[in-house]
């Protein structure tokens, strides 16, 4: 299996280790999707994919329905998607995606995480150039031939496809997310999960001890309920 496939499996395992945190994160994604495009997944492509992600981590149907119901309640506060950037220990670049109903609280919490670990919170946009935004789809191959599928999906932005016997991971530019989703649905290919990732242009090598120090900051950030994703350019050992 290829690097992205293995990395994604590892990342998914680590991310979903804390089930309560996972349900909170996906619940916000469901709420934002439903708020934006309505609560019917049949007419809301974004919601449809988020629900698939929820099912992939065994999120109970009751939780999914509750998140949609909250989103369609006019009294519910809107979640704002805010991105923070900064340098962690040993010059590691980090980009933090959040979804919050109180940006003042969120930025204070993020700044506190950096301060505790001798990191520095930077200005928005200061580190974004160090990461490429990618659309990632994990699919069931079914009867599809990988070589033929690759040729068919190039017109929809396909950059890479890695696979084992039953599944494949498709990578495309971030701005092709909607086109790729539509193409997979039209071809009746089952999407097991989808994600929008920030992939570093270059990686920075660290020692085992340095990785422990950097991971402390990453763990603090990921434990915050407003944080959806944390991306970094550390080459993990």
Phi, psi and omega in degrees: 000150184280174185298313183295320181298312181294318181297319181294319179299317180295317182295317180298319180297314182294318183294321186268007179296324179261095189297319181297317179296320180298314180296324177296314181297311182290327177301320177293320179297319178297314181298317181294320180294318181291322179296322184282317188237010179096162187271005180260111181297339180291335180245005182233094184301320180297315179297322181301316181289321180295321177297322177297319176298321179296317179295327181296334180251019176061036175290126183301146180302325180299322178293319179297312181297323181294320180295320178294319181296319179297321183293328182272000175278123184296338182278350182287137177290147177283141172272134178255131178271115183235136180251133177242150182224148179185176178253131176268191177305143175064027173073020178284131180276137179229140173238126185243121177264131180233161171226115190219150172257006179209082182303327179298316177296317185295313182295326177295318179294318179296315180299321180296321178298316179295319182296321182295336185243019178061034175261178182225121176282128184257185178278148178300130180093354184286335183238358185301330182293344182276355183232141173260132179275131184231147171262128183238129178234128171259125187232161169274130180287322182057224181276001185289138174276128186300315182297317180293320180296321179300315179295322182290330186266353179301322181292347181254015174102006182304128175253326184202151174218126178237145189209161165242207185292323190245339186230164176215153174244123182254134177244134178216163175299151182304319184287356177257009183306308182296319179296318181292318178301314180297319181296316180296320179293319179296328179274004178058040176265129182286121175269117181282322177197161178218158182202159173240110187248158173249111184260126182297143174291323177220155179250151179250128179283142178224162175276164178304319180293321178296322179298322178300317181293319179292320181296331177300316178294315180301317180296318178299316180296314184291339178282346180283132185295338180278345184275128178263315182212148174233124179242147182212169180249023176284132173278109186286138183273000000 
